[in-house]
C-alpha cells in the first residue's frame, strides 16, 4: 500500500479524533457540536475515519485494581530474534498480558502485565517467559503508580 493513499488528517478530522479519544461514547450530535461542524459533516467524516482505519475501535477504561489485578509490571525481554513471530503467537495467551511491543535498542520486547498477585507474576516470568527456549533474558519492573493520557495529551 502506498503511503500517499491515506492523506494526512485535516483540521476537522483532527478535532473529531481528539474528541473521540477523550470520549469514545460521544453521540454524533455531541461530537459535531464539540468539533464545530454540522451533524452531516460529523457523520460522513466519522464513517470515513472508521473505513480508512484511523479509528480502529472503542473500548472501556477499567480500573485494574477494582477488577482484581492490582499488580502491574513492565517486563523487558531479550529473545532469539528470528523467533519473534512464533513468540508473538505464543504470548497471545500469556496471563495478564495487556500490551506487547517488539522494539529496537537494549531489549527486544516490552510487555505490560497485570495480575492478581506476585505468585501469578512469578509464573508469567519464570514459567512462561524464562521457560521458553527462545527467551534469553528478562527484566521485571513493578509499576507503582500510573496515569493514562489521551492521545495527543
KELUMZA-569053 format. One record per residue: x, y, z negated of N, C-alpha, C in turn; residue in three letters. Coordinates in steps of 0.02 Angstrom, whole numbers. Layout:
// KELUMZA-569053
   neast  nnorth     nup  caeast  canorth    caup   ceast  cnorth     cup  res
       X       Y       Z       X        Y       Z       X       Y       Z  ALA
...
//
This chain:
// KELUMZA-569053
   neast  nnorth     nup  caeast  canorth    caup   ceast  cnorth     cup  res
      42     -59       0       0        0       0      44      62       0  UNK
      29     108      42      67      171      46      50     215     -13  UNK
     102     249     -39      91      292     -97      45     351     -80  UNK
      47     375     -17       5      432       0     -67     412      14  UNK
     -83     348       7    -152      325      16    -197     351     -41  UNK
    -167     368     -97    -204      395    -154    -179     467    -166  UNK
    -219     515    -146    -196      585    -157    -193     601    -231  UNK
    -151     648    -248    -146      670    -318    -214     697    -341  UNK
    -226     692    -405    -288      718    -432    -289     794    -427  UNK
    -346     821    -408    -353      893    -407    -376     916    -476  UNK
    -387     981    -484    -405     1010    -548    -471     981    -575  UNK
    -520     971    -532    -585      943    -554    -576     872    -578  UNK
    -540     831    -540    -527      762    -560    -490     760    -627  UNK
    -441     802    -635    -402      804    -697    -447     822    -756  UNK
    -492     870    -748    -538      888    -802    -585     830    -819  UNK
    -611     796    -768    -655      739    -779    -618     683    -817  UNK
    -558     667    -794    -518      614    -827    -502     634    -899  UNK
    -484     697    -909    -469      721    -976    -528     709   -1023  UNK
    -587     726   -1002    -646      718   -1045    -665     644   -1052  UNK
    -655     604   -1001    -669      532   -1007    -621     498   -1056  UNK
    -558     518   -1055    -509      490   -1102    -529     507   -1173  UNK
    -552     567   -1184    -572      588   -1252    -636     554   -1275  UNK
    -682     541   -1228    -746      510   -1246    -771     470   -1186  UNK
    -754     406   -1184    -773      363   -1128    -847     348   -1126  UNK
    -884     366   -1178    -956      354   -1180    -997     415   -1160  UNK
    -964     467   -1140    -998      529   -1122   -1045     517   -1063  UNK
   -1104     547   -1065   -1150      541   -1009   -1124     583    -950  UNK
   -1147     566    -891   -1126      605    -832   -1147     678    -839  UNK
   -1207     690    -867   -1230      759    -875   -1183     797    -922  UNK
   -1166     767    -978   -1120      800   -1025   -1050     807    -995  UNK
   -1028     757    -958    -963      760    -925    -961     818    -876  UNK
   -1015     826    -837   -1019      881    -789   -1015     948    -825  UNK
   -1053     954    -880   -1053     1016    -918    -984    1032    -946  UNK
    -953     982    -976    -887      993   -1006    -834    1010    -954  UNK
    -840     980    -895    -790      992    -842    -807    1054    -800  UNK
    -867    1082    -811    -886     1142    -775    -903    1129    -702  UNK
    -935    1071    -689    -956     1055    -620   -1029    1032    -621  UNK
   -1058    1027    -562   -1127     1004    -557   -1131     929    -573  UNK
   -1192     906    -590   -1201      834    -602   -1186     794    -539  UNK
   -1206     819    -482   -1193      784    -419   -1118     776    -408  UNK
   -1081     829    -421   -1008      826    -414    -979     776    -463  UNK
   -1002     779    -526    -976      733    -577    -990     661    -557  UNK
   -1051     646    -534   -1069      578    -512   -1023     555    -456  UNK
   -1017     595    -404    -977      573    -346    -903     567    -363  UNK
    -877     614    -402    -806      611    -422    -794     551    -468  UNK
    -840     540    -515    -833      483    -561    -831     418    -522  UNK
    -879     409    -476    -881      348    -436    -817     339    -396  UNK
    -791     393    -367    -729      389    -329    -670     372    -374  UNK
    -667     402    -434    -612      387    -480    -613     313    -501  UNK
    -671     285    -509    -677      213    -525    -658     171    -465  UNK
    -686     188    -406    -672      150    -345    -598     149    -327  UNK
    -563     205    -340    -492      210    -323    -447     182    -378  UNK
    -477     159    -433    -437      129    -486    -404     178    -533  UNK
    -423     242    -529    -396      291    -576    -426     276    -645  UNK
    -491     268    -648    -525      247    -709    -533     171    -703  UNK
    -501     135    -749    -500       62    -743    -545      26    -792  UNK
    -576      63    -838    -621       31    -884    -633      75    -945  UNK
    -673      49    -989    -691       85   -1050    -683      36   -1108  UNK
    -663      62   -1166    -654       18   -1223    -670      56   -1287  UNK
    -678      19   -1340    -691       48   -1406    -626      48   -1445  UNK
    -613     102   -1480    -556      105   -1526    -579      76   -1593  UNK
    -543      26   -1616    -562      -10   -1677    -506      -3   -1728  UNK
    -525       8   -1791    -476       13   -1845    -453     -58   -1861  UNK
    -389     -74   -1848    -366     -143   -1858    -371    -166   -1931  UNK
    -361    -122   -1978    -366     -142   -2049    -437    -164   -2065  UNK
    -486    -128   -2039    -556     -143   -2055    -581    -207   -2020  UNK
    -544    -232   -1970    -563     -296   -1939    -516    -352   -1961  UNK
    -478    -340   -2015    -438     -393   -2044    -368    -402   -2014  UNK
    -341    -350   -1982    -274     -354   -1953    -230    -297   -1980  UNK
    -214    -300   -2044    -177     -244   -2074    -102    -242   -2060  UNK
     -73    -296   -2034      -1     -299   -2021      11    -287   -1947  UNK
      47    -233   -1933      63     -216   -1863     139    -214   -1856  UNK
     164    -246   -1803     235     -248   -1791     251    -234   -1718  UNK
     305    -200   -1709     334     -190   -1643     388    -243   -1637  UNK
     383    -285   -1587     432     -339   -1579     471    -327   -1514  UNK
     536    -322   -1521     580     -313   -1464     611    -380   -1448  UNK
     610    -399   -1384     630     -467   -1365     680    -464   -1307  UNK
     732    -505   -1312     777     -516   -1255     763    -587   -1230  UNK
     757    -593   -1164     738     -656   -1133     787    -674   -1078  UNK
     782    -736   -1055     815     -755    -993     774    -722    -938  UNK
     802    -671    -907     762     -628    -863     726    -663    -806  UNK
     754    -715    -776     716     -748    -722     650    -780    -746  UNK
     642    -787    -811     582     -820    -838     526    -772    -856  UNK
     532    -708    -838     484     -658    -863     413    -672    -841  UNK
     402    -698    -781     334     -711    -759     303    -770    -796  UNK
     343    -821    -809     320     -879    -848     302    -857    -918  UNK
     345    -816    -949     332     -793   -1017     271    -748   -1019  UNK
     262    -707    -969     202     -664    -967     139    -707    -971  UNK
     137    -761    -933      78     -806    -935      72    -839   -1003  UNK
     127    -864   -1030     126     -898   -1095     103    -851   -1151  UNK
     127    -790   -1150     114     -744   -1204      44    -714   -1202  UNK
       6    -726   -1151     -63     -701   -1150    -105    -732   -1205  UNK
     -84    -788   -1232    -120     -821   -1287     -84    -810   -1354  UNK
     -36    -767   -1357       1     -754   -1418     -46    -722   -1470  UNK
     -52    -751   -1529     -98     -723   -1579     -81    -651   -1596  UNK
    -131    -608   -1593    -123     -539   -1613     -91    -493   -1563  UNK
     -73    -518   -1504     -40     -476   -1454     -87    -423   -1429  UNK
     -69    -360   -1439    -109     -304   -1416     -79    -271   -1355  UNK
     -13    -270   -1350      20     -234   -1296      85    -270   -1280  UNK
     101    -272   -1216     165     -300   -1195     191    -260   -1135  UNK
     256    -247   -1136     288     -212   -1080     355    -245   -1066  UNK
     368    -257   -1003     434     -282    -982     473    -219    -964  UNK
     532    -212    -995     567     -148    -995     639    -154    -970  UNK
     670     -97    -961     742      -94    -948     776     -69   -1011  UNK
     841     -74   -1014     876      -48   -1072     899    -104   -1118  UNK
     900     -89   -1183     927     -135   -1233     885    -197   -1245  UNK
     821    -194   -1230     777     -252   -1238     737    -263   -1174  UNK
     721    -325   -1161     684     -343   -1100     609    -336   -1108  UNK
     585    -343   -1170     513     -343   -1183     499    -304   -1247  UNK
     445    -266   -1246     419     -232   -1305     348    -256   -1316  UNK
     332    -276   -1377     264     -300   -1393     238    -264   -1455  UNK
     173    -255   -1457     139     -235   -1519      95    -293   -1538  UNK
     103    -317   -1600      65     -374   -1625      30    -352   -1689  UNK
     -35    -369   -1693     -74     -354   -1754    -100    -420   -1782  UNK
     -85    -433   -1845    -103     -496   -1876    -130    -485   -1947  UNK
    -158    -538   -1975    -188     -534   -2042    -138    -529   -2098  UNK
     -80    -561   -2090     -31     -561   -2144      38    -579   -2118  UNK
      88    -576   -2162     157     -589   -2143     167    -662   -2122  UNK
     129    -708   -2150     133     -778   -2129     115    -784   -2055  UNK
      62    -751   -2035      42     -753   -1964      96    -721   -1920  UNK
     126    -667   -1944     179     -635   -1905     240    -680   -1901  UNK
     256    -715   -1956     312     -763   -1955     301    -816   -1901  UNK
     240    -841   -1896     225     -892   -1846     233    -864   -1775  UNK
     212    -803   -1764     221     -773   -1698     294    -768   -1681  UNK
     334    -740   -1728     405     -727   -1714     446    -791   -1714  UNK
     441    -831   -1766     485     -889   -1773     463    -950   -1734  UNK
     397    -961   -1730     373    -1020   -1695     362   -1006   -1621  UNK
     321    -956   -1606     302     -945   -1536     357    -911   -1496  UNK
     389    -859   -1524     440     -824   -1485     508    -859   -1489  UNK
     535    -865   -1550     601     -895   -1558     600    -969   -1539  UNK
     542   -1001   -1539     537    -1071   -1519     539   -1081   -1443  UNK
     537   -1027   -1406     540    -1032   -1333     612   -1037   -1310  UNK
     627   -1083   -1265     696    -1088   -1239     715   -1027   -1196  UNK
     667    -987   -1177     681     -928   -1135     694    -865   -1175  UNK
     683    -867   -1241     694     -809   -1284     764    -812   -1313  UNK
     803    -759   -1301     871     -756   -1327     874    -726   -1397  UNK
     834    -673   -1409     834     -642   -1475     772    -599   -1483  UNK
     756    -584   -1546     701     -539   -1562     722    -491   -1617  UNK
     689    -435   -1619     697     -388   -1674     627    -364   -1691  UNK
     608    -369   -1754     541     -352   -1776     543    -289   -1818  UNK
     500    -242   -1801     495     -178   -1837     424    -171   -1862  UNK
     415    -162   -1927     348     -152   -1954     325     -81   -1941  UNK
     262     -74   -1921     232       -8   -1912     201      11   -1979  UNK
     223      66   -2009     199       87   -2074     140     134   -2068  UNK
     137     174   -2015      83      220   -2003      84     236   -1929  UNK
      26     250   -1901      24      264   -1829     -32     312   -1813  UNK
     -25     343   -1756     -78      387   -1731     -83     377   -1656  UNK
    -144     366   -1632    -155      358   -1561    -178     425   -1532  UNK
    -142     447   -1481    -158      510   -1449    -189     496   -1381  UNK
    -239     535   -1362    -267      526   -1295    -216     543   -1241  UNK
    -225     512   -1183    -181      526   -1127    -178     601   -1115  UNK
    -118     627   -1109    -111      699   -1097    -113     740   -1161  UNK
    -111     706   -1219    -108      742   -1282    -171     771   -1300  UNK
//
